[in-house]
Amino acid sequence: MVCVSPCAKEHYISRRGHDVEFEMIPNGVDTKVFYPAKNKTPRRRLLGGFCGRLEDGDGKGVTSLVSIASKLPIDLELVGYDFGNYKLKTKETHNIRVMQHKCILLIPI
C-alpha cells in the first residue's frame, strides 16, 4: 500500500489497522487544504479516487486503475480533464464515475 499524505496513512490505519505493509510517499498534497471531511456518512463500499489528467499511456496508470477497479467491489471516482475519453469508456461500468475538474478563474478588476 502506498499512501500519498499523512492524512491518507492515518485514515487507512484507523480503518484497517496495520494489516499490510505500506509506505508514505508525499506528492505535494497540501494537508491544510485537502483533509478528510469531518461529518461523513458511513459508506458500505470502499471508495477509491484519482485526480489528475485522465489520459492513456504509462504516465498516470489510469487505464490500469480502471481495469482493476472494474473487477472489484469498490467505487472509483476519476476527477480531471478527460483526455482519454474515460467518461465514454466507463459508461457501462456501474462502479466508476468520471467527473470533470472544475477550475475557477479569478480576474482582478
Biopython code that builds the backbone (N, CA, C, O; Angstrom):
import numpy as np
from Bio.PDB.StructureBuilder import StructureBuilder

atoms = [
    (1, "MET", "N", (0.852, -1.162, 0.000)),
    (1, "MET", "CA", (0.000, 0.000, 0.000)),
    (1, "MET", "C", (0.899, 1.225, 0.000)),
    (1, "MET", "O", (1.877, 1.287, 0.745)),
    (2, "VAL", "N", (0.568, 2.191, -0.831)),
    (2, "VAL", "CA", (1.299, 3.453, -0.861)),
    (2, "VAL", "C", (0.338, 4.552, -0.467)),
    (2, "VAL", "O", (-0.727, 4.692, -1.068)),
    (3, "CYS", "N", (0.704, 5.338, 0.541)),
    (3, "CYS", "CA", (-0.098, 6.479, 0.965)),
    (3, "CYS", "C", (0.608, 7.741, 0.493)),
    (3, "CYS", "O", (1.831, 7.845, 0.591)),
    (4, "VAL", "N", (-0.164, 8.709, -0.022)),
    (4, "VAL", "CA", (0.448, 9.915, -0.574)),
    (4, "VAL", "C", (0.360, 11.112, 0.364)),
    (4, "VAL", "O", (0.794, 12.208, 0.007)),
    (5, "SER", "N", (-0.188, 10.921, 1.543)),
    (5, "SER", "CA", (-0.238, 12.020, 2.511)),
    (5, "SER", "C", (-0.370, 11.434, 3.914)),
    (5, "SER", "O", (-0.809, 10.294, 4.071)),
    (6, "PRO", "N", (0.010, 12.209, 4.936)),
    (6, "PRO", "CA", (-0.164, 11.726, 6.312)),
    (6, "PRO", "C", (-1.628, 11.434, 6.638)),
    (6, "PRO", "O", (-1.920, 10.489, 7.371)),
    (7, "CYS", "N", (-2.558, 12.243, 6.096)),
    (7, "CYS", "CA", (-3.990, 12.006, 6.352)),
    (7, "CYS", "C", (-4.435, 10.665, 5.768)),
    (7, "CYS", "O", (-5.197, 9.931, 6.398)),
    (8, "ALA", "N", (-3.958, 10.351, 4.565)),
    (8, "ALA", "CA", (-4.316, 9.073, 3.938)),
    (8, "ALA", "C", (-3.789, 7.911, 4.769)),
    (8, "ALA", "O", (-4.479, 6.909, 4.954)),
    (9, "LYS", "N", (-2.575, 8.047, 5.263)),
    (9, "LYS", "CA", (-1.980, 6.992, 6.085)),
    (9, "LYS", "C", (-2.781, 6.797, 7.370)),
    (9, "LYS", "O", (-3.112, 5.666, 7.727)),
    (10, "GLU", "N", (-3.093, 7.886, 8.064)),
    (10, "GLU", "CA", (-3.868, 7.795, 9.313)),
    (10, "GLU", "C", (-5.248, 7.214, 9.061)),
    (10, "GLU", "O", (-5.738, 6.402, 9.846)),
    (11, "HIS", "N", (-5.885, 7.632, 7.952)),
    (11, "HIS", "CA", (-7.218, 7.127, 7.631)),
    (11, "HIS", "C", (-7.171, 5.614, 7.386)),
    (11, "HIS", "O", (-8.025, 4.874, 7.875)),
    (12, "TYR", "N", (-6.175, 5.166, 6.631)),
    (12, "TYR", "CA", (-6.056, 3.734, 6.354)),
    (12, "TYR", "C", (-5.838, 2.951, 7.642)),
    (12, "TYR", "O", (-6.482, 1.927, 7.868)),
    (13, "ILE", "N", (-4.932, 3.433, 8.484)),
    (13, "ILE", "CA", (-4.648, 2.737, 9.744)),
    (13, "ILE", "C", (-5.895, 2.692, 10.620)),
    (13, "ILE", "O", (-6.173, 1.668, 11.244)),
    (14, "SER", "N", (-6.653, 3.796, 10.673)),
    (14, "SER", "CA", (-7.853, 3.823, 11.522)),
    (14, "SER", "C", (-8.923, 2.857, 11.024)),
    (14, "SER", "O", (-9.699, 2.329, 11.820)),
    (15, "ARG", "N", (-8.969, 2.621, 9.710)),
    (15, "ARG", "CA", (-9.994, 1.731, 9.158)),
    (15, "ARG", "C", (-9.547, 0.278, 9.076)),
    (15, "ARG", "O", (-10.349, -0.631, 9.292)),
    (16, "ARG", "N", (-8.267, 0.051, 8.765)),
    (16, "ARG", "CA", (-7.813, -1.309, 8.523)),
    (16, "ARG", "C", (-6.731, -1.779, 9.471)),
    (16, "ARG", "O", (-6.463, -2.978, 9.547)),
    (17, "GLY", "N", (-6.104, -0.875, 10.193)),
    (17, "GLY", "CA", (-5.004, -1.264, 11.059)),
    (17, "GLY", "C", (-3.739, -1.473, 10.244)),
    (17, "GLY", "O", (-3.597, -0.956, 9.136)),
    (18, "HIS", "N", (-2.842, -2.229, 10.810)),
    (18, "HIS", "CA", (-1.563, -2.488, 10.154)),
    (18, "HIS", "C", (-1.586, -3.848, 9.463)),
    (18, "HIS", "O", (-0.675, -4.654, 9.655)),
    (19, "ASP", "N", (-2.630, -4.114, 8.653)),
    (19, "ASP", "CA", (-2.778, -5.437, 8.054)),
    (19, "ASP", "C", (-1.891, -5.664, 6.835)),
    (19, "ASP", "O", (-1.694, -6.809, 6.427)),
    (20, "VAL", "N", (-1.354, -4.602, 6.248)),
    (20, "VAL", "CA", (-0.433, -4.745, 5.115)),
    (20, "VAL", "C", (0.733, -3.773, 5.318)),
    (20, "VAL", "O", (0.623, -2.792, 6.053)),
    (21, "GLU", "N", (1.837, -4.066, 4.655)),
    (21, "GLU", "CA", (2.956, -3.122, 4.689)),
    (21, "GLU", "C", (2.600, -1.923, 3.830)),
    (21, "GLU", "O", (1.981, -2.071, 2.776)),
    (22, "PHE", "N", (2.981, -0.753, 4.269)),
    (22, "PHE", "CA", (2.753, 0.415, 3.438)),
    (22, "PHE", "C", (3.871, 1.422, 3.638)),
    (22, "PHE", "O", (4.618, 1.393, 4.616)),
    (23, "GLU", "N", (3.945, 2.296, 2.677)),
    (23, "GLU", "CA", (4.971, 3.320, 2.666)),
    (23, "GLU", "C", (4.316, 4.643, 2.320)),
    (23, "GLU", "O", (3.416, 4.688, 1.481)),
    (24, "MET", "N", (4.749, 5.711, 2.948)),
    (24, "MET", "CA", (4.205, 7.018, 2.625)),
    (24, "MET", "C", (5.158, 7.721, 1.669)),
    (24, "MET", "O", (6.342, 7.886, 1.962)),
    (25, "ILE", "N", (4.629, 8.130, 0.529)),
    (25, "ILE", "CA", (5.400, 8.871, -0.459)),
    (25, "ILE", "C", (4.651, 10.177, -0.705)),
    (25, "ILE", "O", (3.729, 10.215, -1.519)),
    (26, "PRO", "N", (5.034, 11.243, -0.016)),
    (26, "PRO", "CA", (4.316, 12.509, -0.192)),
    (26, "PRO", "C", (4.426, 13.001, -1.632)),
    (26, "PRO", "O", (5.486, 12.908, -2.251)),
    (27, "ASN", "N", (3.331, 13.519, -2.150)),
    (27, "ASN", "CA", (3.356, 14.031, -3.519)),
    (27, "ASN", "C", (2.989, 15.512, -3.583)),
    (27, "ASN", "O", (2.516, 16.003, -4.608)),
    (28, "GLY", "N", (3.211, 16.201, -2.497)),
    (28, "GLY", "CA", (2.944, 17.633, -2.514)),
    (28, "GLY", "C", (1.518, 18.004, -2.172)),
    (28, "GLY", "O", (1.103, 19.133, -2.434)),
    (29, "VAL", "N", (0.750, 17.087, -1.594)),
    (29, "VAL", "CA", (-0.622, 17.403, -1.208)),
    (29, "VAL", "C", (-0.582, 18.373, -0.031)),
    (29, "VAL", "O", (0.080, 18.109, 0.973)),
    (30, "ASP", "N", (-1.278, 19.473, -0.151)),
    (30, "ASP", "CA", (-1.351, 20.463, 0.924)),
    (30, "ASP", "C", (-2.424, 20.013, 1.910)),
    (30, "ASP", "O", (-3.616, 20.166, 1.645)),
    (31, "THR", "N", (-2.006, 19.461, 3.042)),
    (31, "THR", "CA", (-2.956, 18.913, 4.007)),
    (31, "THR", "C", (-3.738, 19.990, 4.752)),
    (31, "THR", "O", (-4.661, 19.670, 5.500)),
    (32, "LYS", "N", (-3.386, 21.265, 4.561)),
    (32, "LYS", "CA", (-4.196, 22.339, 5.135)),
    (32, "LYS", "C", (-5.401, 22.633, 4.251)),
    (32, "LYS", "O", (-6.402, 23.176, 4.718)),
    (33, "VAL", "N", (-5.304, 22.273, 2.967)),
    (33, "VAL", "CA", (-6.401, 22.488, 2.031)),
    (33, "VAL", "C", (-7.216, 21.214, 1.839)),
    (33, "VAL", "O", (-8.446, 21.255, 1.840)),
    (34, "PHE", "N", (-6.526, 20.073, 1.673)),
    (34, "PHE", "CA", (-7.190, 18.801, 1.434)),
    (34, "PHE", "C", (-7.079, 17.940, 2.684)),
    (34, "PHE", "O", (-5.981, 17.566, 3.097)),
    (35, "TYR", "N", (-8.221, 17.629, 3.281)),
    (35, "TYR", "CA", (-8.240, 16.832, 4.504)),
    (35, "TYR", "C", (-9.552, 16.056, 4.557)),
    (35, "TYR", "O", (-10.511, 16.425, 3.879)),
    (36, "PRO", "N", (-9.611, 15.002, 5.339)),
    (36, "PRO", "CA", (-10.846, 14.213, 5.412)),
    (36, "PRO", "C", (-12.009, 15.044, 5.947)),
    (36, "PRO", "O", (-11.835, 15.873, 6.841)),
    (37, "ALA", "N", (-13.188, 14.813, 5.393)),
    (37, "ALA", "CA", (-14.387, 15.506, 5.854)),
    (37, "ALA", "C", (-14.696, 15.094, 7.283)),
    (37, "ALA", "O", (-14.486, 13.943, 7.665)),
    (38, "LYS", "N", (-15.194, 16.037, 8.067)),
    (38, "LYS", "CA", (-15.480, 15.750, 9.483)),
    (38, "LYS", "C", (-16.815, 15.038, 9.679)),
    (38, "LYS", "O", (-16.927, 14.169, 10.544)),
    (39, "ASN", "N", (-17.813, 15.388, 8.902)),
    (39, "ASN", "CA", (-19.143, 14.793, 9.057)),
    (39, "ASN", "C", (-19.442, 13.885, 7.869)),
    (39, "ASN", "O", (-20.193, 14.250, 6.965)),
    (40, "LYS", "N", (-18.851, 12.715, 7.886)),
    (40, "LYS", "CA", (-19.048, 11.778, 6.789)),
    (40, "LYS", "C", (-20.164, 10.799, 7.131)),
    (40, "LYS", "O", (-20.329, 10.383, 8.277)),
    (41, "THR", "N", (-20.919, 10.450, 6.104)),
    (41, "THR", "CA", (-21.889, 9.375, 6.278)),
    (41, "THR", "C", (-21.162, 8.067, 6.013)),
    (41, "THR", "O", (-20.322, 8.007, 5.115)),
    (42, "PRO", "N", (-21.461, 7.029, 6.763)),
    (42, "PRO", "CA", (-20.753, 5.774, 6.572)),
    (42, "PRO", "C", (-21.035, 5.175, 5.188)),
    (42, "PRO", "O", (-22.174, 5.180, 4.722)),
    (43, "ARG", "N", (-19.999, 4.666, 4.547)),
    (43, "ARG", "CA", (-20.127, 4.003, 3.250)),
    (43, "ARG", "C", (-20.045, 2.499, 3.473)),
    (43, "ARG", "O", (-19.348, 2.024, 4.369)),
    (44, "ARG", "N", (-20.754, 1.780, 2.663)),
    (44, "ARG", "CA", (-20.679, 0.328, 2.764)),
    (44, "ARG", "C", (-19.662, -0.247, 1.800)),
    (44, "ARG", "O", (-19.256, -1.402, 1.934)),
    (45, "ARG", "N", (-19.245, 0.557, 0.820)),
    (45, "ARG", "CA", (-18.243, 0.101, -0.145)),
    (45, "ARG", "C", (-17.017, 0.987, -0.037)),
    (45, "ARG", "O", (-17.112, 2.171, 0.285)),
    (46, "LEU", "N", (-15.886, 0.407, -0.306)),
    (46, "LEU", "CA", (-14.639, 1.147, -0.315)),
    (46, "LEU", "C", (-14.658, 2.126, -1.482)),
    (46, "LEU", "O", (-15.117, 1.784, -2.572)),
    (47, "LEU", "N", (-14.162, 3.341, -1.261)),
    (47, "LEU", "CA", (-14.128, 4.362, -2.296)),
    (47, "LEU", "C", (-12.682, 4.663, -2.644)),
    (47, "LEU", "O", (-11.871, 4.966, -1.769)),
    (48, "GLY", "N", (-12.366, 4.579, -3.925)),
    (48, "GLY", "CA", (-11.039, 4.948, -4.417)),
    (48, "GLY", "C", (-11.162, 6.172, -5.293)),
    (48, "GLY", "O", (-12.246, 6.488, -5.783)),
    (49, "GLY", "N", (-10.069, 6.852, -5.491)),
    (49, "GLY", "CA", (-10.142, 8.039, -6.316)),
    (49, "GLY", "C", (-8.833, 8.352, -7.008)),
    (49, "GLY", "O", (-7.760, 7.922, -6.584)),
    (50, "PHE", "N", (-8.946, 9.106, -8.077)),
    (50, "PHE", "CA", (-7.792, 9.592, -8.821)),
    (50, "PHE", "C", (-8.115, 11.003, -9.271)),
    (50, "PHE", "O", (-9.202, 11.264, -9.787)),
    (51, "CYS", "N", (-7.178, 11.907, -9.078)),
    (51, "CYS", "CA", (-7.355, 13.277, -9.538)),
    (51, "CYS", "C", (-6.120, 13.651, -10.349)),
    (51, "CYS", "O", (-5.000, 13.603, -9.840)),
    (52, "GLY", "N", (-6.321, 14.015, -11.586)),
    (52, "GLY", "CA", (-5.219, 14.372, -12.469)),
    (52, "GLY", "C", (-5.681, 14.288, -13.914)),
    (52, "GLY", "O", (-6.876, 14.156, -14.180)),
    (53, "ARG", "N", (-4.738, 14.362, -14.847)),
    (53, "ARG", "CA", (-5.087, 14.226, -16.265)),
    (53, "ARG", "C", (-5.522, 12.791, -16.530)),
    (53, "ARG", "O", (-4.783, 11.845, -16.253)),
    (54, "LEU", "N", (-6.713, 12.642, -17.062)),
    (54, "LEU", "CA", (-7.230, 11.315, -17.396)),
    (54, "LEU", "C", (-6.798, 11.024, -18.821)),
    (54, "LEU", "O", (-7.452, 11.440, -19.777)),
    (55, "GLU", "N", (-5.679, 10.300, -18.957)),
    (55, "GLU", "CA", (-5.114, 10.038, -20.267)),
    (55, "GLU", "C", (-4.595, 8.619, -20.336)),
    (55, "GLU", "O", (-4.297, 7.997, -19.316)),
    (56, "ASP", "N", (-4.492, 8.119, -21.553)),
    (56, "ASP", "CA", (-3.945, 6.783, -21.767)),
    (56, "ASP", "C", (-2.428, 6.841, -21.652)),
    (56, "ASP", "O", (-1.834, 7.919, -21.632)),
    (57, "GLY", "N", (-1.820, 5.686, -21.577)),
    (57, "GLY", "CA", (-0.371, 5.609, -21.524)),
    (57, "GLY", "C", (0.116, 5.226, -20.141)),
    (57, "GLY", "O", (-0.662, 5.083, -19.199)),
    (58, "ASP", "N", (1.418, 5.066, -20.049)),
    (58, "ASP", "CA", (2.024, 4.602, -18.810)),
    (58, "ASP", "C", (2.206, 5.691, -17.765)),
    (58, "ASP", "O", (2.403, 5.384, -16.590)),
    (59, "GLY", "N", (2.144, 6.949, -18.162)),
    (59, "GLY", "CA", (2.452, 8.044, -17.251)),
    (59, "GLY", "C", (1.603, 8.110, -16.005)),
    (59, "GLY", "O", (2.135, 8.320, -14.915)),
    (60, "LYS", "N", (0.304, 7.937, -16.126)),
    (60, "LYS", "CA", (-0.598, 8.091, -14.988)),
    (60, "LYS", "C", (-1.169, 6.774, -14.476)),
    (60, "LYS", "O", (-1.557, 6.693, -13.311)),
    (61, "GLY", "N", (-1.231, 5.767, -15.290)),
    (61, "GLY", "CA", (-1.780, 4.480, -14.864)),
    (61, "GLY", "C", (-3.288, 4.436, -14.803)),
    (61, "GLY", "O", (-3.851, 3.543, -14.170)),
    (62, "VAL", "N", (-3.967, 5.388, -15.453)),
    (62, "VAL", "CA", (-5.424, 5.435, -15.387)),
    (62, "VAL", "C", (-6.041, 4.198, -16.037)),
    (62, "VAL", "O", (-7.014, 3.645, -15.525)),
    (63, "THR", "N", (-5.481, 3.769, -17.154)),
    (63, "THR", "CA", (-6.008, 2.585, -17.842)),
    (63, "THR", "C", (-5.973, 1.364, -16.926)),
    (63, "THR", "O", (-6.948, 0.617, -16.842)),
    (64, "SER", "N", (-4.852, 1.166, -16.245)),
    (64, "SER", "CA", (-4.731, 0.033, -15.323)),
    (64, "SER", "C", (-5.683, 0.175, -14.147)),
    (64, "SER", "O", (-6.306, -0.799, -13.726)),
    (65, "LEU", "N", (-5.794, 1.380, -13.619)),
    (65, "LEU", "CA", (-6.687, 1.630, -12.484)),
    (65, "LEU", "C", (-8.131, 1.305, -12.842)),
    (65, "LEU", "O", (-8.832, 0.664, -12.059)),
    (66, "VAL", "N", (-8.578, 1.737, -14.006)),
    (66, "VAL", "CA", (-9.946, 1.459, -14.459)),
    (66, "VAL", "C", (-10.144, -0.043, -14.654)),
    (66, "VAL", "O", (-11.177, -0.591, -14.270)),
    (67, "SER", "N", (-9.165, -0.698, -15.243)),
    (67, "SER", "CA", (-9.265, -2.135, -15.477)),
    (67, "SER", "C", (-9.382, -2.910, -14.164)),
    (67, "SER", "O", (-10.204, -3.818, -14.043)),
    (68, "ILE", "N", (-8.570, -2.550, -13.201)),
    (68, "ILE", "CA", (-8.588, -3.233, -11.900)),
    (68, "ILE", "C", (-9.876, -2.931, -11.140)),
    (68, "ILE", "O", (-10.532, -3.839, -10.628)),
    (69, "ALA", "N", (-10.235, -1.641, -11.069)),
    (69, "ALA", "CA", (-11.415, -1.235, -10.293)),
    (69, "ALA", "C", (-12.701, -1.821, -10.855)),
    (69, "ALA", "O", (-13.631, -2.106, -10.100)),
    (70, "SER", "N", (-12.766, -2.003, -12.164)),
    (70, "SER", "CA", (-13.992, -2.540, -12.764)),
    (70, "SER", "C", (-14.255, -3.990, -12.351)),
    (70, "SER", "O", (-15.368, -4.490, -12.510)),
    (71, "LYS", "N", (-13.232, -4.662, -11.821)),
    (71, "LYS", "CA", (-13.372, -6.062, -11.410)),
    (71, "LYS", "C", (-13.546, -6.226, -9.904)),
    (71, "LYS", "O", (-13.734, -7.341, -9.418)),
    (72, "LEU", "N", (-13.482, -5.111, -9.157)),
    (72, "LEU", "CA", (-13.537, -5.185, -7.697)),
    (72, "LEU", "C", (-14.823, -4.562, -7.154)),
    (72, "LEU", "O", (-15.438, -3.726, -7.816)),
    (73, "PRO", "N", (-15.227, -4.968, -5.952)),
    (73, "PRO", "CA", (-16.436, -4.387, -5.345)),
    (73, "PRO", "C", (-16.131, -3.055, -4.649)),
    (73, "PRO", "O", (-16.344, -2.910, -3.445)),
    (74, "ILE", "N", (-15.632, -2.092, -5.421)),
    (74, "ILE", "CA", (-15.347, -0.762, -4.890)),
    (74, "ILE", "C", (-15.952, 0.284, -5.807)),
    (74, "ILE", "O", (-16.281, -0.004, -6.958)),
    (75, "ASP", "N", (-16.098, 1.492, -5.299)),
    (75, "ASP", "CA", (-16.484, 2.623, -6.128)),
    (75, "ASP", "C", (-15.227, 3.421, -6.419)),
    (75, "ASP", "O", (-14.374, 3.580, -5.547)),
    (76, "LEU", "N", (-15.107, 3.924, -7.640)),
    (76, "LEU", "CA", (-13.936, 4.687, -8.045)),
    (76, "LEU", "C", (-14.389, 5.994, -8.677)),
    (76, "LEU", "O", (-15.253, 6.005, -9.554)),
    (77, "GLU", "N", (-13.803, 7.091, -8.225)),
    (77, "GLU", "CA", (-14.083, 8.397, -8.810)),
    (77, "GLU", "C", (-12.829, 8.907, -9.500)),
    (77, "GLU", "O", (-11.767, 9.001, -8.884)),
    (78, "LEU", "N", (-12.954, 9.237, -10.784)),
    (78, "LEU", "CA", (-11.865, 9.822, -11.560)),
    (78, "LEU", "C", (-12.208, 11.293, -11.792)),
    (78, "LEU", "O", (-13.262, 11.611, -12.343)),
    (79, "VAL", "N", (-11.319, 12.178, -11.372)),
    (79, "VAL", "CA", (-11.572, 13.609, -11.499)),
    (79, "VAL", "C", (-10.432, 14.227, -12.290)),
    (79, "VAL", "O", (-9.264, 14.061, -11.938)),
    (80, "GLY", "N", (-10.765, 14.930, -13.346)),
    (80, "GLY", "CA", (-9.730, 15.597, -14.130)),
    (80, "GLY", "C", (-10.191, 15.890, -15.537)),
    (80, "GLY", "O", (-11.339, 15.636, -15.900)),
    (81, "TYR", "N", (-9.281, 16.428, -16.323)),
    (81, "TYR", "CA", (-9.561, 16.677, -17.727)),
    (81, "TYR", "C", (-9.484, 15.341, -18.457)),
    (81, "TYR", "O", (-8.461, 14.658, -18.405)),
    (82, "ASP", "N", (-10.559, 14.973, -19.132)),
    (82, "ASP", "CA", (-10.726, 13.636, -19.701)),
    (82, "ASP", "C", (-10.112, 13.542, -21.099)),
    (82, "ASP", "O", (-10.833, 13.454, -22.093)),
    (83, "PHE", "N", (-8.777, 13.563, -21.170)),
    (83, "PHE", "CA", (-8.084, 13.465, -22.450)),
    (83, "PHE", "C", (-8.182, 12.058, -23.043)),
    (83, "PHE", "O", (-8.018, 11.886, -24.251)),
    (84, "GLY", "N", (-8.444, 11.062, -22.213)),
    (84, "GLY", "CA", (-8.515, 9.672, -22.677)),
    (84, "GLY", "C", (-9.924, 9.177, -22.951)),
    (84, "GLY", "O", (-10.119, 7.993, -23.226)),
    (85, "ASN", "N", (-10.913, 10.066, -22.880)),
    (85, "ASN", "CA", (-12.314, 9.721, -23.144)),
    (85, "ASN", "C", (-12.831, 8.639, -22.188)),
    (85, "ASN", "O", (-13.541, 7.722, -22.602)),
    (86, "TYR", "N", (-12.470, 8.754, -20.916)),
    (86, "TYR", "CA", (-12.853, 7.751, -19.919)),
    (86, "TYR", "C", (-14.326, 7.817, -19.544)),
    (86, "TYR", "O", (-14.890, 6.817, -19.101)),
    (87, "LYS", "N", (-14.956, 8.962, -19.709)),
    (87, "LYS", "CA", (-16.393, 9.042, -19.426)),
    (87, "LYS", "C", (-17.145, 8.075, -20.348)),
    (87, "LYS", "O", (-18.064, 7.382, -19.913)),
    (88, "LEU", "N", (-16.749, 8.036, -21.615)),
    (88, "LEU", "CA", (-17.369, 7.113, -22.562)),
    (88, "LEU", "C", (-16.895, 5.680, -22.335)),
    (88, "LEU", "O", (-17.700, 4.751, -22.396)),
    (89, "LYS", "N", (-15.601, 5.484, -22.074)),
    (89, "LYS", "CA", (-15.041, 4.145, -21.878)),
    (89, "LYS", "C", (-15.640, 3.438, -20.662)),
    (89, "LYS", "O", (-15.732, 2.210, -20.646)),
    (90, "THR", "N", (-16.044, 4.196, -19.649)),
    (90, "THR", "CA", (-16.581, 3.592, -18.414)),
    (90, "THR", "C", (-18.102, 3.701, -18.315)),
    (90, "THR", "O", (-18.678, 3.451, -17.256)),
    (91, "LYS", "N", (-18.744, 4.069, -19.408)),
    (91, "LYS", "CA", (-20.196, 4.286, -19.407)),
    (91, "LYS", "C", (-20.969, 3.059, -18.910)),
    (91, "LYS", "O", (-21.957, 3.204, -18.190)),
    (92, "GLU", "N", (-20.537, 1.879, -19.281)),
    (92, "GLU", "CA", (-21.226, 0.643, -18.897)),
    (92, "GLU", "C", (-20.744, 0.088, -17.554)),
    (92, "GLU", "O", (-21.272, -0.915, -17.076)),
    (93, "THR", "N", (-19.761, 0.723, -16.954)),
    (93, "THR", "CA", (-19.207, 0.249, -15.684)),
    (93, "THR", "C", (-19.955, 0.930, -14.547)),
    (93, "THR", "O", (-19.908, 2.153, -14.415)),
    (94, "HIS", "N", (-20.633, 0.156, -13.738)),
    (94, "HIS", "CA", (-21.512, 0.715, -12.704)),
    (94, "HIS", "C", (-20.773, 1.333, -11.520)),
    (94, "HIS", "O", (-21.363, 2.132, -10.793)),
    (95, "ASN", "N", (-19.510, 0.993, -11.304)),
    (95, "ASN", "CA", (-18.824, 1.456, -10.095)),
    (95, "ASN", "C", (-17.773, 2.534, -10.350)),
    (95, "ASN", "O", (-17.041, 2.905, -9.433)),
    (96, "ILE", "N", (-17.685, 3.045, -11.588)),
    (96, "ILE", "CA", (-16.698, 4.076, -11.896)),
    (96, "ILE", "C", (-17.416, 5.339, -12.353)),
    (96, "ILE", "O", (-18.260, 5.314, -13.249)),
    (97, "ARG", "N", (-17.059, 6.431, -11.716)),
    (97, "ARG", "CA", (-17.672, 7.726, -12.022)),
    (97, "ARG", "C", (-16.577, 8.683, -12.493)),
    (97, "ARG", "O", (-15.548, 8.821, -11.831)),
    (98, "VAL", "N", (-16.790, 9.339, -13.627)),
    (98, "VAL", "CA", (-15.821, 10.291, -14.184)),
    (98, "VAL", "C", (-16.407, 11.684, -14.051)),
    (98, "VAL", "O", (-17.517, 11.959, -14.507)),
    (99, "MET", "N", (-15.638, 12.554, -13.416)),
    (99, "MET", "CA", (-16.094, 13.930, -13.217)),
    (99, "MET", "C", (-15.046, 14.895, -13.740)),
    (99, "MET", "O", (-13.845, 14.685, -13.568)),
    (100, "GLN", "N", (-15.515, 15.956, -14.379)),
    (100, "GLN", "CA", (-14.590, 16.951, -14.912)),
    (100, "GLN", "C", (-14.056, 17.817, -13.786)),
    (100, "GLN", "O", (-14.778, 18.193, -12.862)),
    (101, "HIS", "N", (-12.781, 18.118, -13.888)),
    (101, "HIS", "CA", (-12.140, 19.025, -12.936)),
    (101, "HIS", "C", (-12.728, 20.411, -13.118)),
    (101, "HIS", "O", (-12.823, 20.894, -14.246)),
    (102, "LYS", "N", (-13.122, 21.053, -12.046)),
    (102, "LYS", "CA", (-13.663, 22.406, -12.094)),
    (102, "LYS", "C", (-12.569, 23.373, -11.672)),
    (102, "LYS", "O", (-11.928, 23.186, -10.637)),
    (103, "CYS", "N", (-12.365, 24.378, -12.455)),
    (103, "CYS", "CA", (-11.340, 25.370, -12.162)),
    (103, "CYS", "C", (-11.984, 26.753, -12.155)),
    (103, "CYS", "O", (-12.708, 27.111, -13.085)),
    (104, "ILE", "N", (-11.724, 27.510, -11.128)),
    (104, "ILE", "CA", (-12.266, 28.858, -11.030)),
    (104, "ILE", "C", (-11.175, 29.839, -11.415)),
    (104, "ILE", "O", (-10.079, 29.809, -10.855)),
    (105, "LEU", "N", (-11.466, 30.692, -12.351)),
    (105, "LEU", "CA", (-10.512, 31.702, -12.793)),
    (105, "LEU", "C", (-10.885, 33.032, -12.156)),
    (105, "LEU", "O", (-11.990, 33.534, -12.362)),
    (106, "LEU", "N", (-9.987, 33.592, -11.399)),
    (106, "LEU", "CA", (-10.230, 34.891, -10.764)),
    (106, "LEU", "C", (-9.511, 35.950, -11.576)),
    (106, "LEU", "O", (-8.304, 35.867, -11.807)),
    (107, "ILE", "N", (-10.269, 36.946, -12.004)),
    (107, "ILE", "CA", (-9.695, 38.045, -12.785)),
    (107, "ILE", "C", (-9.778, 39.308, -11.954)),
    (107, "ILE", "O", (-10.873, 39.732, -11.586)),
    (108, "PRO", "N", (-8.641, 39.916, -11.652)),
    (108, "PRO", "CA", (-8.684, 41.159, -10.870)),
    (108, "PRO", "C", (-9.343, 42.278, -11.671)),
    (108, "PRO", "O", (-9.147, 42.391, -12.881)),
    (109, "ILE", "N", (-10.134, 43.109, -10.971)),
    (109, "ILE", "CA", (-10.765, 44.248, -11.652)),
    (109, "ILE", "C", (-10.279, 45.566, -11.091)),
    (109, "ILE", "O", (-10.706, 46.627, -11.547)),
]
sb = StructureBuilder()
sb.init_structure("model")
sb.init_model(0)
sb.init_chain("A")
sb.init_seg("    ")
for serial, (resi, resn, name, xyz) in enumerate(atoms, 1):
    if name == "N":
        sb.init_residue(resn, " ", resi, " ")
    sb.init_atom(name, np.array(xyz, "f"), 0.0, 1.0, " ", f" {name:<3s}", serial, name[0])
structure = sb.get_structure()
